[in-house]
């Protein structure tokens, strides 16, 4: 099976290029599953029910998130009723929503969301948390994908090695800057530290350059605006053996 995994969608420019390009990408690359990180899809911070439904309508199977999942209060009640939108698994158990979901079809496959802890909110240990759930995942399928939403490259790389041979793919999100270290690890897990951003590249990680420069120069509070220039869709394409769950191929994708 071949999967398309799209990096953090930032605001309306990111949603528009996803809407415009997704169907063509799926047809040309013979994509059977689509995962999109959507935690910045509504105005650059958070996601709301209407935007979630919009993204799913493009042909997306699962929307992952991260530390901005609760930035829009409307999502708190909605997330319990939309199994295709997931939040980090290592939040406390009483938090709304779910940290993983199963996609049904010819072949079942699982998407897991996890948050890092280095320079991030102090959630439960992501390594121990996913290890606790691995037996349950394997009872369902060998096709398992982890969105590790984390700041530190070292933490992401460590997670890749920790899960090598246990999941099909570990892909990093959150920094909005694509890395060039995609590879198949020795035991068959596809890995990349960060899949990048779907949004305006003439920006500072999706925000208007002037806003960020003002913030750095003055340290005064400022309302960030979503940038609109030079929009790109960034992500990866991963090919996985349907039986073993081992990755066969991983490649970066960048479309203007």
N, C-alpha and C positions, 0 to 999 in steps of 0.2 A: 504494500500500500504506500501511496505517496501523500505526504501531508504538507500543507502550507501553514507556516507559523509567522504571524505578522506582529512586528514590534509596536510598542506603545503608541496608540492612536491619539494624537493631540488635537482636540477641538474640531471645529467644522472643516478646516482644510484637510485634516487627516481622514475624517469620515468621507469627504467627497472623493478623494483619490481612491479610497478603498471601494466605494460604491462604483466608481467608474472603471476600475481595473480588475476587480475580483473575478467576475465571470469569465473574462478573457484569459486570465492566468489559470483558472481552474481547467478550462478547456484545453489550452495549449500545453499545459504541463501534466495533464491527466491526474489532477488532484482529487483524492477521495475524502480528505478531512481538512477542516480549516479551524485554526485556533488563533484568536486575536486578543492581545492585551488591550483592554479598554478603560483602564482606570483614570485616564486623563481625557476621555472622549467628550466630556461635557464642559465646554468653556475652558479647557486646559487643566482642570482639577476635578476629579471625581467623575461619576456617571449617574444619570437619572434614568428612570424606567423608559421614557420615550426614546432616549438615545440608545439604550440597550436593545429595545425592540427594533429600532431602525437598523442597527448593525447586524442583528440576527437575520433580518429580512434580506440582506445582501447575499446570503448563502453561507454565513459563518455558523459553525457547529457549537463552539464554546468560546465564551469571553472570560478571560482571566483578569485579575486585578492586582492590588498591592496595598501600600500604605495609604493611598488616597481613596480607598473604597468608601469610606464613611464621610467624605467631604461634602456630599450633598445629602441632606437629611431624608430626602424622598426615597432613597435606596434602602433604608433600614427595614421598612415593612415589605418592600417589593422583593428583596433578595430571597426570602423564604419561599416565594412562590415561583421563582424562575430558576430551575435547576441548571440551565445553561450559562448562568452567571455565577462564578465562584469567587470566593475570597480566600486569603491565606489560611491553610489548614491549621497553622500553629497559633491562631487566636484561641482564647479560652473557650471551652465547650459550650458555654451558655450564650455566646455571641451569635447573632442571627446568621443565616446562610449556611453554606457548606464549603468545605475545602477541596472537594474533588467531585467529579461527576463521571458517569458512564455514558458513552455515545453508542446507541444501538444501531445495528445495521447488519450487513453481510458478516462483518467482523466487529465484535465489541472492542472498544478502546476507551482508555481512562485518561483524563486530564486532571492533574493535581496542581494546586497553587500553594506556594510556600513563601514566607517572608524571611529574609536574612535578619541577623541581629547586630551585625557590626555597623555602627553609625545609623542604626535604624531603631524603631520602637522595640522595647524589651519584651518580646513574645516568648512562647515556649521554644525549646531547642528544636530547630528544624530537622536536624540530623536524627535525633531520637524519635521525633514525631513521625516522620515518614517511615522509619524502621518499624515502628509499632504497627503501622497500617499495611506494610508490604504483604504480609500473609493474606490479608483480605483482598488486596488487589489481585494477587496471583490466582486466587480462586475464580476470578472473573475473566481475566485475560492476561496475556503477556505483553500486550500493546499498551505501554504506560508512558505518559509524557509529563514532565515536571517543568512548570514555569517557576523558576527560582528568582523572586523579585528581591534583589539585594544590591547593596551599594559597593561592597568590597569585592574586588576581583578574586582575592585569595579565598574568600568564603565560597564564592561560586565554584571556583576550580576544585576546592576541597569536596564540595557536594558532588561534582562530576565523578571524581575518583571514588567517593563513598558509595555511589549508586552504579558504578560500572558493572555491567552484566545483570543488573536487577531491573532496570527500566530501559525503554527504547531511546529516550532523548531527555537530556537535561539542558534547558536553554535559559539564559539569563535575561532579565528585563530590569528596568528602573533607571539606568544611567542615560538612556536615549542615545547612546553613542555605540554604533556597531563595532564589534571587535573582529579581528581577522584570524581567530584561533579555532575556527571550526574544524572538527576532526572526529573520527570514530575511535573511541578508546579501546584498549586491547580486548575487553570482554564483550564488545559489541554495542556500547551505548554511544549515541551521537551526542556531541557536546559543543557548546559555544558560550563564551562568557557573557555576551550581550548581543541581542539580535537587532538593536537599533530602534529608530523612531519612525513612525509614519506621520509626517507633518512637515512644516516649513523648515528647510535646512538653512535658509538665510536667517538665522535666529540664534538664540542661546537655548538649546534643548527645547525648542518649540515656542519660546517666549520672545517677544520683540526685543531686539538687541539693546535699544535705548533704555528700556525699563530695567534690564539687568545691569547695564553699565551705571545707571543712576544709583541703583541699590549698592553696588560695590563701591562707588565713589563717595556716596554720602552716608550709607548705612541708615537711611531714613525709610520708614514704611512706604511702600508704593504698590499700587494695584497693577498686577501683571496682565498684559494683553497677549492673546494668542497671535503669533506671527503668521503671515500668509504667503510669503515669497519663497519661490523655488521649492515647491512641495514634492516630497518623495515618499514612496512606499518602501519600507525596508523590512526584511525578515529572512526566513530560511525555508528551504525545501528539504524535507527529510524522507528518505525511502526506507521502509521497514519490512522485514520478512514477516508475513502474516502469521506464521506458525510459531516461530521462536521468539518474535519480538525484537530480534537483534537488528540494529540499523545497518543498512547496506551502503547508504550514501547520504551526505549532508552538503548543502551548498548555500551560500548567501544569495539573496535576491534584493536588488535595488532598482526601482522603477520610478522615473520622473513623470 
